[in-house]
Amino acid sequence: MLGRRAAIKVLHSTFLHDAAIVTRFFNEAHAATDDPCCAP
């Protein structure tokens, strides 16, 4: 446990066939892991 509140971002299956949305989703996830305030 992190000992604090955390948010989880989930991509709805409706958008799995939209390459632009999937790419943006993964880009945002990778960017968040570069933030020292976010756990990888």
Secondary structure, 3 states (H helix, E strand, C coil): CCCCCCCCCCCCHHHCCCHHHHHHHHHHHHHHHCCCCCCC
